[in-house]
């Protein structure tokens, strides 16, 4: 019975996440300035748009490829259009 409750909770969390959260890809030419490919600079760039830190979740920065951020679904268009 305990494991069933855990699965049920996870399902509820996944449903909530799908409704309110989204993952966005942040693309850029980071080859010339790898120092800017870090959590602090990405977070600063997003917060520099004037949005509240509470709408941001994890920021994932792989060695290569797109940086990904989990954000409030209602802010995805604004962030994607404003981040340059």
Secondary structure, DSSP 8 states (H G I E B T S, - for coil): -HHHHHHHHHHHHHHHHHHHEEEEEE----SS-GGGSSHHHHHHHHHTTT--GGGEEEEE--SSS-EEEEEEGGGHHHHHHH--
